[in-house]
Amino acid sequence: MSDKTDQQTYVVLIWVKPGQIEVLHEYERLAQPIMHRHGGSFRTVMGVSVCRDGGVFDRAPDEVHVLEFADSRAFDRYREDPDSLAIGHLRDASVERAIFIQGETVALFT
């Protein structure tokens, strides 16, 4: 039987605008402490070397982020934080497309 917690996990597929990977990395660097204030973190940030998507995407995403927050309200507070809004221009300048997948952490084996 699976147990759910309130913890929210977000998997984000990110396509970066040509030549803007360093801008995205600056955004990520500045976003981390803001996330932390709201109980969130980058669980994983990975560059994509192979994407076996069955032809779903026209090209593979450049990065995949796994974010964790205590709950969806914490994520909303992070996104609405004035400091987060202040660095949004870096995200806008660097991200061509992003797909957010939200879910709850499930304990498979207890």
N, C-alpha and C positions, 0 to 999 in steps of 0.2 A: 504494500500500500504506500502511496506517495503522500508526503507531508509538504504543504506549501507554507512559505513564510511571506511576510509583506515585502521582503527585499525585491527590488526590481532590477532586472538585468536588461540592458539595451545593447543590441548588436547593431553596429552602424557600418554600412558599406559606403566607402567614400571614393569618388572619382575626383581627382585633382585637376584643376586647370593647367594646361601646359606651362611649364616653367615656374609653377607656384608651390612646389613641395616645401621649400624653406619657409614660405609664408604660413603654410599649414602647420609646420612644426613649431613656429613661433606662437601661433594661436594655441596649440596644444600645451606648450610650456606655460603660457599665461593662464590657461583654463584650469590646469590642475589644482592650484591652491584655491581657486574659487569653488570648484567642485568639492574639495575637501571641507570647506566651510559649511557645506550643505549636506555632509555625510555621503558624498559620492567620490568615486575614483575611477581612473582608467584601470581596469583589471588587466587588459591586454591591448597593445597597439601593435599591429603587424602589417608589414608590407606584403603584398600578394605576389607570389612568384608563379603560381599555377592556379587557375580557376576552372574547374570542371563543372560548368553550369548548364550543359546540354543545349547551348545556343540561346539561353535566355537573355544574356547581355551582349551588346555590340562589342564591348571590350571589358576585360576584367577590372574590378575596382582596384585602385592603387593602394588603399589601406583598409583594414578592418579594425574597428575599435570595439572592445567589449567594456561597457561602463556598468558600474553597480552603484545603486543608491538605496538608501534605507526603505524608501517607498516612492510612489509616483509623485507625491506632494514635494518631497525633497528635490526631485528632478525639476519640477516646475519652479521651485524657489531658486534653484541654480540658474535656470534659463531666464528668469525675471530679475536676477540680481543686477544692479546697476553696473558692477564691474564686468559681469558677463556681457551685458549689452554694449559696454564700451569697447570690447574687443571683437564684437560681431563683424566689424568691417574686415578683419583679417580672415575670418571664416568665409565671408562673402567673396573676398578677393581670391581665395584659393580653392574653394570647393565648387566644382562644376555640378555635381549631383551627389546626393546622399540618400540612402534608404535606411530608415530607423525600424528596427524590429524590437518590440518591447515584450517582456514576459516576466513571470515570477520564477524565482529559483525554486526548483523542485528537488527534494531529497529522494534519490532513487532507492537507496539502501539504508534502512535504519535498523 
